Amino acid sequence: MSFAVLRPHARGHIRRLLQERRRELHARIVDAIETLHGDRLVEQVERLAHHAIRAERWEKALVCCRQAGAKAMGRWARREALALRRV
């Protein structure tokens, strides 16, 4: 039976189950990153932020997004400094 053939309420139910499953998988990925890279989370902060958002772990996502933003600003500043040295 095709997904399109299912009744609307059944399709909605399946979508909700799939969304919940994806949320759970992203939460497991967050836990795995923290376990495997606990001593160097700064290197993984962008990936951690992405999965925390998808897992709907909002406090973790906020912290990681802020750290990722600060990290990005640091990279931008270094590039700008290198460009200025070349002038």
N, C-alpha and C positions, 0 to 999 in steps of 0.2 A: 504494500500500500504506500502510495506517495504521500509526502508531507502536505502537498497542496490539496489532497483529497480529504484530509482530516477536517473535522468540524472546527469552526473558529475557536471555541473554548478549549478544545484539545490542543490546537496549535499554540494557543497562549500558554497553556500549562506546560507544554514541552519547552517553549522558549524560556519560561521562568526556571525550569529545571536546568536547562543548559547554562543560563546566566549564573545560577547559583554554583553550578559545577565549575565554571570558569573562575568565578570569584574564589572558590576554595583552592583551585590550582594555583592562582596567583598568590594566595596567602601562603601556600606551601613553598612556593619559590622564594618569597620574602624570608621565610624561616630558614630555608636552605642557604641562601646567600649569607644571612647573618651567621649561620653555623660554620660554613666553609670559609668565609672571608672575614671573620670576626675581628681579626687583628689589622685588617686593611680595608675597612668598609668605605673609607673615603674614595678609594679607587672604584668602588662599585655603586656609589651613591646615586648616579643617574638611573642605573638599572633598578636599584632598590626603590627609588621614587616611582618609577613606571609601574612596577608590580604592586607597590603599596596602594597606588591610586586604583588600579584594576581590582585589587582585593578589598577595596573600600575600607582600608585601615587609615582613616583620615589623619589621626595624630602623627603616625609614622610618615605618612605621605607629606604632610606639611613640613616636618623636620627635614626630611630628605630633599624635598624640593628647594627649601631654603639653602641647604648645604650645596646642592647641585648648582644653584644660581650663584652662590658665592664662588664656587670652584670655576664656573664659566667666566665670571667677572675677572678672576685671577688670571685665567688663560688669555682673556682679551687684553688685559693690562700688559702682560708679558709680550704679546705680539706687538702691541703699540710701542712698547719700550724698545724692542728690537728694531722696529721700523724707524724709530727716531734715531737710533744709533747709526743707522746706515746713511742718514742724511748728512 
